[in-house]
Amino acid sequence: MSALTDLRAVVVASSPLARAGLAALLADQPGITVVGQVSADAEFPEALDVYHPDVLIWDMGWEPAQQVERLNDLRGVPVLALLANAPHLVDVLPMLLGAGARGLLLQDASSEALASALTAVALGMVVIQGEIAEQALPQGLTASGALNGDIEALTPRETEVLNLIAEGLPNKTIAARLSISEHTVKFHVNAILTKLGAQSRTEAVVRATRLGLIAL
Protein backbone atom coordinates (compact mmCIF):
# COMPACT_ATOMS: atom_id res chain seq x y z
CA MET A 1 0.00 0.00 0.00
CA SER A 2 1.70 3.15 -1.15
CA ALA A 3 -0.74 5.51 0.59
CA LEU A 4 -4.00 5.39 2.48
CA THR A 5 -5.82 6.62 -0.61
CA ASP A 6 -4.54 3.60 -2.52
CA LEU A 7 -5.98 0.94 -0.18
CA ARG A 8 -6.99 -2.03 -2.32
CA ALA A 9 -9.66 -4.24 -0.74
CA VAL A 10 -11.05 -7.59 -1.84
CA VAL A 11 -14.46 -8.73 -0.59
CA VAL A 12 -14.79 -12.41 0.37
CA ALA A 13 -18.09 -14.18 1.11
CA SER A 14 -19.90 -17.37 0.23
CA SER A 15 -23.01 -15.49 -0.89
CA PRO A 16 -22.90 -13.35 -4.06
CA LEU A 17 -25.46 -11.04 -2.45
CA ALA A 18 -23.24 -10.57 0.59
CA ARG A 19 -20.26 -9.77 -1.64
CA ALA A 20 -22.24 -7.26 -3.68
CA GLY A 21 -23.67 -5.68 -0.53
CA LEU A 22 -20.27 -5.15 1.05
CA ALA A 23 -18.83 -3.77 -2.16
CA ALA A 24 -21.73 -1.31 -2.35
CA LEU A 25 -21.24 -0.23 1.27
CA LEU A 26 -17.59 0.55 0.61
CA ALA A 27 -18.08 2.14 -2.81
CA ASP A 28 -18.47 5.69 -1.46
CA GLN A 29 -15.86 5.46 1.28
CA PRO A 30 -12.81 7.65 0.60
CA GLY A 31 -9.49 5.86 0.56
CA ILE A 32 -11.00 2.43 -0.09
CA THR A 33 -11.17 0.80 -3.52
CA VAL A 34 -12.82 -2.60 -3.87
CA VAL A 35 -10.72 -4.24 -6.56
CA GLY A 36 -12.39 -7.64 -6.50
CA GLN A 37 -15.09 -9.93 -5.10
CA VAL A 38 -14.17 -13.54 -4.33
CA SER A 39 -16.14 -16.56 -3.18
CA ALA A 40 -15.10 -18.09 0.13
CA ASP A 41 -14.51 -21.31 -1.81
CA ALA A 42 -12.11 -19.71 -4.29
CA GLU A 43 -8.45 -20.57 -4.70
CA PHE A 44 -6.95 -17.70 -2.73
CA PRO A 45 -3.39 -17.84 -4.08
CA GLU A 46 -4.75 -17.30 -7.60
CA ALA A 47 -7.10 -14.53 -6.47
CA LEU A 48 -4.28 -12.72 -4.66
CA ASP A 49 -2.12 -12.88 -7.76
CA VAL A 50 -4.93 -11.30 -9.79
CA TYR A 51 -6.01 -8.51 -7.42
CA HIS A 52 -2.91 -7.78 -5.29
CA PRO A 53 -5.03 -6.59 -2.34
CA ASP A 54 -3.76 -4.68 0.68
CA VAL A 55 -6.53 -6.11 2.85
CA LEU A 56 -9.45 -8.55 2.70
CA ILE A 57 -12.89 -8.05 4.19
CA TRP A 58 -14.46 -11.46 4.77
CA ASP A 59 -18.08 -12.12 5.68
CA MET A 60 -17.75 -15.33 7.70
CA GLY A 61 -21.49 -16.03 7.70
CA TRP A 62 -23.11 -18.06 10.47
CA GLU A 63 -20.49 -20.81 10.53
CA PRO A 64 -17.14 -19.00 10.85
CA ALA A 65 -15.43 -22.10 12.26
CA GLN A 66 -15.73 -23.72 8.83
CA GLN A 67 -13.81 -20.81 7.26
CA VAL A 68 -10.93 -20.58 9.72
CA GLU A 69 -8.57 -23.02 8.02
CA ARG A 70 -8.88 -21.06 4.75
CA LEU A 71 -7.09 -18.14 6.40
CA ASN A 72 -3.86 -20.09 6.04
CA ASP A 73 -4.04 -19.60 2.25
CA LEU A 74 -3.80 -15.82 2.41
CA ARG A 75 0.00 -15.34 2.38
CA GLY A 76 -0.05 -12.82 5.19
CA VAL A 77 -2.65 -10.48 3.67
CA PRO A 78 -4.46 -8.88 6.66
CA VAL A 79 -8.08 -9.93 7.09
CA LEU A 80 -11.04 -8.06 8.58
CA ALA A 81 -13.60 -10.72 9.50
CA LEU A 82 -17.31 -9.93 9.73
CA LEU A 83 -19.24 -12.10 12.17
CA ALA A 84 -22.88 -12.80 12.90
CA ASN A 85 -23.91 -11.98 16.46
CA ALA A 86 -24.51 -15.64 17.28
CA PRO A 87 -24.49 -17.29 20.74
CA HIS A 88 -21.37 -19.30 19.91
CA LEU A 89 -19.44 -16.21 18.80
CA VAL A 90 -17.07 -16.28 21.78
CA ASP A 91 -16.00 -19.83 20.91
CA VAL A 92 -14.59 -18.88 17.50
CA LEU A 93 -12.75 -15.69 18.47
CA PRO A 94 -9.54 -17.42 19.63
CA MET A 95 -9.66 -19.59 16.50
CA LEU A 96 -9.92 -16.60 14.17
CA LEU A 97 -7.24 -14.58 15.93
CA GLY A 98 -4.97 -17.59 16.09
CA ALA A 99 -5.43 -18.17 12.36
CA GLY A 100 -4.36 -14.63 11.55
CA ALA A 101 -7.50 -12.48 11.41
CA ARG A 102 -6.50 -8.93 12.33
CA GLY A 103 -9.96 -7.42 12.73
CA LEU A 104 -13.34 -8.62 14.02
CA LEU A 105 -16.55 -6.68 13.39
CA LEU A 106 -20.22 -7.60 13.45
CA GLN A 107 -22.01 -7.89 10.12
CA ASP A 108 -24.22 -4.88 10.85
CA ALA A 109 -21.28 -2.49 11.20
CA SER A 110 -21.70 0.81 9.36
CA SER A 111 -19.87 1.58 6.14
CA GLU A 112 -17.78 4.17 8.00
CA ALA A 113 -16.80 1.60 10.63
CA LEU A 114 -15.89 -0.91 7.94
CA ALA A 115 -13.68 1.60 6.14
CA SER A 116 -11.94 2.71 9.33
CA ALA A 117 -11.34 -0.88 10.41
CA LEU A 118 -9.99 -1.86 7.00
CA THR A 119 -7.52 1.01 7.09
CA ALA A 120 -6.38 0.16 10.62
CA VAL A 121 -5.99 -3.54 9.79
CA ALA A 122 -4.02 -2.73 6.64
CA LEU A 123 -1.66 -0.64 8.78
CA GLY A 124 -0.97 -3.60 11.04
CA MET A 125 -3.33 -2.82 13.90
CA VAL A 126 -5.69 -5.25 15.61
CA VAL A 127 -9.34 -4.11 15.63
CA ILE A 128 -12.10 -5.76 17.65
CA GLN A 129 -15.57 -4.23 17.85
CA GLY A 130 -16.69 -3.40 21.38
CA GLU A 131 -19.68 -5.74 21.36
CA ILE A 132 -17.46 -8.64 20.32
CA ALA A 133 -14.86 -7.82 22.95
CA GLU A 134 -17.57 -7.77 25.63
CA GLN A 135 -18.71 -11.26 24.66
CA ALA A 136 -15.12 -12.46 24.76
CA LEU A 137 -14.38 -11.14 28.25
CA PRO A 138 -13.36 -13.92 30.63
CA GLN A 139 -15.52 -14.30 33.73
CA GLY A 140 -12.78 -12.76 35.85
CA LEU A 141 -12.66 -9.58 33.78
CA THR A 142 -15.23 -6.88 34.39
CA ALA A 143 -16.54 -4.50 31.75
CA SER A 144 -14.49 -1.72 33.33
CA GLY A 145 -11.30 -3.62 32.54
CA ALA A 146 -10.46 -4.60 36.12
CA LEU A 147 -8.61 -7.89 36.20
CA ASN A 148 -8.91 -10.70 38.68
CA GLY A 149 -5.98 -11.97 40.72
CA ASP A 150 -4.79 -14.23 37.88
CA ILE A 151 -3.61 -11.27 35.77
CA GLU A 152 -2.10 -8.15 37.24
CA ALA A 153 -3.80 -4.96 36.06
CA LEU A 154 -1.89 -2.62 33.75
CA THR A 155 -1.01 0.83 35.04
CA PRO A 156 -2.32 3.88 33.15
CA ARG A 157 1.16 4.47 31.70
CA GLU A 158 1.44 0.83 30.62
CA THR A 159 -1.94 1.14 28.91
CA GLU A 160 -0.69 4.24 27.06
CA VAL A 161 2.41 2.34 25.93
CA LEU A 162 0.31 -0.65 24.89
CA ASN A 163 -1.95 1.51 22.72
CA LEU A 164 1.09 3.00 20.98
CA ILE A 165 2.52 -0.48 20.46
CA ALA A 166 -0.79 -1.38 18.82
CA GLU A 167 -0.22 1.50 16.39
CA GLY A 168 2.98 -0.20 15.33
CA LEU A 169 5.28 2.45 16.81
CA PRO A 170 8.86 1.56 17.80
CA ASN A 171 10.24 2.28 21.28
CA LYS A 172 12.05 5.44 20.17
CA THR A 173 8.85 6.99 18.80
CA ILE A 174 6.86 5.94 21.85
CA ALA A 175 9.46 7.59 24.08
CA ALA A 176 9.19 10.83 22.12
CA ARG A 177 5.38 10.70 22.12
CA LEU A 178 5.20 10.25 25.89
CA SER A 179 8.23 12.44 26.74
CA ILE A 180 10.00 9.62 28.55
CA SER A 181 13.30 7.85 27.95
CA GLU A 182 13.65 4.88 25.65
CA HIS A 183 14.92 2.89 28.63
CA THR A 184 11.66 3.62 30.46
CA VAL A 185 9.67 2.47 27.43
CA LYS A 186 11.58 -0.82 27.43
CA PHE A 187 10.78 -1.22 31.12
CA HIS A 188 7.06 -0.68 30.45
CA VAL A 189 7.09 -3.06 27.47
CA ASN A 190 8.68 -5.82 29.56
CA ALA A 191 6.10 -5.25 32.29
CA ILE A 192 3.25 -5.44 29.75
CA LEU A 193 4.55 -8.69 28.26
CA THR A 194 4.95 -10.20 31.72
CA LYS A 195 1.48 -9.20 32.92
CA LEU A 196 -0.23 -10.44 29.76
CA GLY A 197 1.86 -13.59 29.54
CA ALA A 198 2.91 -12.66 26.00
CA GLN A 199 6.13 -13.54 24.19
CA SER A 200 6.04 -10.66 21.69
CA ARG A 201 4.58 -7.21 21.17
CA THR A 202 2.09 -8.56 18.62
CA GLU A 203 0.91 -11.28 20.98
CA ALA A 204 0.49 -8.68 23.72
CA VAL A 205 -1.76 -6.57 21.49
CA VAL A 206 -3.85 -9.60 20.48
CA ARG A 207 -4.25 -10.71 24.10
CA ALA A 208 -5.09 -7.20 25.25
CA THR A 209 -7.76 -6.73 22.59
CA ARG A 210 -9.27 -10.11 23.40
CA LEU A 211 -9.42 -9.06 27.05
CA GLY A 212 -10.97 -5.72 26.15
CA LEU A 213 -8.05 -3.76 27.62
CA ILE A 214 -7.56 -1.66 24.50
CA ALA A 215 -10.00 -0.58 21.80
CA LEU A 216 -8.63 0.25 18.36
TORBALUM-851391 format. One record per residue (C-alpha): z, x, y; residue in one letter; residue number from 0. Coordinates in steps of 0.05 Angstrom, whole numbers. Layout:
N
R     pz     px     py rest  nr
R      Z      X      Y    A NUM
...
//
This chain:
216
R     pz     px     py rest  nr
R      0      0      0    M   0
R    -23     34     63    S   1
R     12    -15    110    A   2
R     50    -80    108    L   3
R    -12   -116    132    T   4
R    -50    -91     72    D   5
R     -4   -120     19    L   6
R    -46   -140    -41    R   7
R    -15   -193    -85    A   8
R    -37   -221   -152    V   9
R    -12   -289   -175    V  10
R      7   -296   -248    V  11
R     22   -362   -284    A  12
R      5   -398   -347    S  13
R    -18   -460   -310    S  14
R    -81   -458   -267    P  15
R    -49   -509   -221    L  16
R     12   -465   -211    A  17
R    -33   -405   -195    R  18
R    -74   -445   -145    A  19
R    -11   -473   -114    G  20
R     21   -405   -103    L  21
R    -43   -377    -75    A  22
R    -47   -435    -26    A  23
R     25   -425     -5    L  24
R     12   -352     11    L  25
R    -56   -362     43    A  26
R    -29   -369    114    D  27
R     26   -317    109    Q  28
R     12   -256    153    P  29
R     11   -190    117    G  30
R     -2   -220     49    I  31
R    -70   -223     16    T  32
R    -77   -256    -52    V  33
R   -131   -214    -85    V  34
R   -130   -248   -153    G  35
R   -102   -302   -199    Q  36
R    -87   -283   -271    V  37
R    -64   -323   -331    S  38
R      3   -302   -362    A  39
R    -36   -290   -426    D  40
R    -86   -242   -394    A  41
R    -94   -169   -411    E  42
R    -55   -139   -354    F  43
R    -82    -68   -357    P  44
R   -152    -95   -346    E  45
R   -129   -142   -291    A  46
R    -93    -86   -254    L  47
R   -155    -42   -258    D  48
R   -196    -99   -226    V  49
R   -148   -120   -170    Y  50
R   -106    -58   -156    H  51
R    -47   -101   -132    P  52
R     14    -75    -94    D  53
R     57   -131   -122    V  54
R     54   -189   -171    L  55
R     84   -258   -161    I  56
R     95   -289   -229    W  57
R    114   -362   -242    D  58
R    154   -355   -307    M  59
R    154   -430   -321    G  60
R    209   -462   -361    W  61
R    211   -410   -416    E  62
R    217   -343   -380    P  63
R    245   -309   -442    A  64
R    177   -315   -474    Q  65
R    145   -276   -416    Q  66
R    194   -219   -412    V  67
R    160   -171   -460    E  68
R     95   -178   -421    R  69
R    128   -142   -363    L  70
R    121    -77   -402    N  71
R     45    -81   -392    D  72
R     48    -76   -316    L  73
R     48      0   -307    R  74
R    104     -1   -256    G  75
R     73    -53   -210    V  76
R    133    -89   -178    P  77
R    142   -162   -199    V  78
R    172   -221   -161    L  79
R    190   -272   -214    A  80
R    195   -346   -199    L  81
R    243   -385   -242    L  82
R    258   -458   -256    A  83
R    329   -478   -240    N  84
R    346   -490   -313    A  85
R    415   -490   -346    P  86
R    398   -427   -386    H  87
R    376   -389   -324    L  88
R    436   -341   -326    V  89
R    418   -320   -397    D  90
R    350   -292   -378    V  91
R    369   -255   -314    L  92
R    393   -191   -348    P  93
R    330   -193   -392    M  94
R    283   -198   -332    L  95
R    319   -145   -292    L  96
R    322    -99   -352    G  97
R    247   -109   -363    A  98
R    231    -87   -293    G  99
R    228   -150   -250    A 100
R    247   -130   -179    R 101
R    255   -199   -148    G 102
R    280   -267   -172    L 103
R    268   -331   -134    L 104
R    269   -404   -152    L 105
R    202   -440   -158    Q 106
R    217   -484    -98    D 107
R    224   -426    -50    A 108
R    187   -434     16    S 109
R    123   -397     32    S 110
R    160   -356     83    E 111
R    213   -336     32    A 112
R    159   -318    -18    L 113
R    123   -274     32    A 114
R    187   -239     54    S 115
R    208   -227    -18    A 116
R    140   -200    -37    L 117
R    142   -150     20    T 118
R    212   -128      3    A 119
R    196   -120    -71    V 120
R    133    -80    -55    A 121
R    176    -33    -13    L 122
R    221    -19    -72    G 123
R    278    -67    -56    M 124
R    312   -114   -105    V 125
R    313   -187    -82    V 126
R    353   -242   -115    I 127
R    357   -311    -85    Q 128
R    428   -334    -68    G 129
R    427   -394   -115    E 130
R    406   -349   -173    I 131
R    459   -297   -156    A 132
R    513   -351   -155    E 133
R    493   -374   -225    Q 134
R    495   -302   -249    A 135
R    565   -288   -223    L 136
R    613   -267   -278    P 137
R    675   -310   -286    Q 138
R    717   -256   -255    G 139
R    676   -253   -192    L 140
R    688   -305   -138    T 141
R    635   -331    -90    A 142
R    667   -290    -34    S 143
R    651   -226    -72    G 144
R    722   -209    -92    A 145
R    724   -172   -158    L 146
R    774   -178   -214    N 147
R    814   -120   -239    G 148
R    758    -96   -285    D 149
R    715    -72   -225    I 150
R    745    -42   -163    E 151
R    721    -76    -99    A 152
R    675    -38    -52    L 153
R    701    -20     17    T 154
R    663    -46     78    P 155
R    634     23     89    R 156
R    612     29     17    E 157
R    578    -39     23    T 158
R    541    -14     85    E 159
R    519     48     47    V 160
R    498      6    -13    L 161
R    454    -39     30    N 162
R    420     22     60    L 163
R    409     50    -10    I 164
R    376    -16    -28    A 165
R    328     -4     30    E 166
R    307     60     -4    G 167
R    336    106     49    L 168
R    356    177     31    P 169
R    426    205     46    N 170
R    403    241    109    K 171
R    376    177    140    T 172
R    437    137    119    I 173
R    482    189    152    A 174
R    442    184    217    A 175
R    442    108    214    R 176
R    518    104    205    L 177
R    535    165    249    S 178
R    571    200    192    I 179
R    559    266    157    S 180
R    513    273     98    E 181
R    573    298     58    H 182
R    609    233     72    T 183
R    549    193     49    V 184
R    549    232    -16    K 185
R    622    216    -24    F 186
R    609    141    -14    H 187
R    549    142    -61    V 188
R    591    174   -116    N 189
R    646    122   -105    A 190
R    595     65   -109    I 191
R    565     91   -174    L 192
R    634     99   -204    T 193
R    658     30   -184    K 194
R    595     -5   -209    L 195
R    591     37   -272    G 196
R    520     58   -253    A 197
R    484    123   -271    Q 198
R    434    121   -213    S 199
R    423     92   -144    R 200
R    372     42   -171    T 201
R    420     18   -226    E 202
R    474     10   -174    A 203
R    430    -35   -131    V 204
R    410    -77   -192    V 205
R    482    -85   -214    R 206
R    505   -102   -144    A 207
R    452   -155   -135    T 208
R    468   -185   -202    R 209
R    541   -188   -181    L 210
R    523   -219   -114    G 211
R    552   -161    -75    L 212
R    490   -151    -33    I 213
R    436   -200    -12    A 214
R    367   -173      5    L 215
//
